[in-house]
Amino acid sequence: MPLPRLRALQAFEAVGRLGSITGAAGELGVSPSAVTQQVRALETLLGTPLLERRGKGLELNAQGRVYHAGISLGFRQLEAAQDALVRAQGGALRVSCLPSVAAKWLSPLLFDWQARHADAVVHLVGTEVEPRLGEEGVDFRVSYGRAAGDYRHRTELFTDWVAPACAPAFLERHPVETPEAILRRPLLRIDWSIGGERQRDWDDWAVAVGASPPTGGALSFSLSSAAIDAAAAGRGFVLAPLAMMAGEIAAGRLVVPHDVRLPLPEAYFVAWGQAALAKPFAAAFRDWLIAAARRQGRLSRPKGRDGDRKGG
């Protein structure tokens, strides 16, 4: 049996989806009689009816439902291929990123990228949800930890370290002569379990400095960026990743009075879609991001530590 004409398949798919010859004709930009002719030609070729009339509308019969499901899937795949080609031809890069990483680490760095690549366009999207690269218009994903296993094309960026920080004015009002004294000051907590992975908290830091875990109350945040902003506003000490606090520390809005650092259990990574690197600037962006992450890894790591773990 020869394959049906594309116009006949388009007409049948639209009628089956909309339940109306008139609706399908309006969507396809043809006359209702043309749609009717195409559907009849398809049924004749296949040797079976696909539609049955219900009142003033049309419904798929049993054979029609089976055939329509396959045809609809095929059209969706064609649309996805078209979208992928359009994205590959365009210059805009869409980068999905964990919200705090986007706000506190990657977004400030992008000014450096833009200065070097004035013609490039980057759309940065902060979200906790791991995207399906190549299917949701996303070219790159910057994320953390075990989520790397969801992606085929990826590489490790860096392992960050956490340290306690506060605003300079807060430190003047609440001086801390020893690391243990920090645990008796107002503390800001980050509830940042990512994908079920527990991260570093004040109890871990207390063990590192040989002190008892803090027992007082603490204000808790779901985003490390919000906790960092609260610390910069003089609300207390925050135990946060150094990469996320780098801008605040450089600007003098945060200080680290006792530099005792703990490594995060997992590393940040970048993943990319199979067709992403065909886009203008995409390969250069990936290489620039990896280089920036390596520099950050060296800055976050305590002096004298070995280099970053190698990516996969």
HELIX and SHEET records of a PDB file:
HELIX    1   1 LEU A    6  LEU A   18  1                                  13    
HELIX    2   2 ILE A   21  LEU A   28  1                                   8    
HELIX    3   3 PRO A   32  LEU A   46  1                                  15    
HELIX    4   4 ALA A   62  GLN A   89  1                                  28    
HELIX    5   5 PRO A   99  VAL A  101  1                                   3    
HELIX    6   6 ALA A  102  LEU A  106  3                                   5    
HELIX    7   7 SER A  107  ARG A  116  1                                  10    
HELIX    8   8 GLY A  145  ASP A  150  5                                   6    
HELIX    9   9 PRO A  168  ARG A  173  1                                   6    
HELIX   10  10 PRO A  179  ILE A  182  1                                   4    
HELIX   11  11 TRP A  202  ALA A  208  1                                   7    
HELIX   12  12 SER A  224  ALA A  232  1                                   9    
HELIX   13  13 LEU A  242  ALA A  250  1                                   9    
HELIX   14  14 ALA A  276  ALA A  278  5                                   3    
HELIX   15  15 ALA A  282  SER A  300  1                                  19    
SHEET    1   A 2 LEU A  51  ARG A  54  0                                        
SHEET    2   A 2 GLY A  57  LEU A  60 -1                                        
SHEET    1   B 5 VAL A 121  GLY A 126  0                                        
SHEET    2   B 5 ALA A  92  CYS A  97  1                                        
SHEET    3   B 5 PHE A 140  TYR A 144  1                                        
SHEET    4   B 5 TYR A 268  TRP A 272 -1                                        
SHEET    5   B 5 ARG A 154  PHE A 158 -1                                        
SHEET    1   C 5 LEU A 219  PHE A 221  0                                        
SHEET    2   C 5 LEU A 187  ILE A 190  1                                        
SHEET    3   C 5 PHE A 237  PRO A 241  1                                        
SHEET    4   C 5 TRP A 161  ALA A 165 -1                                        
SHEET    5   C 5 LEU A 262  PRO A 263 -1                                        
END                                                                             
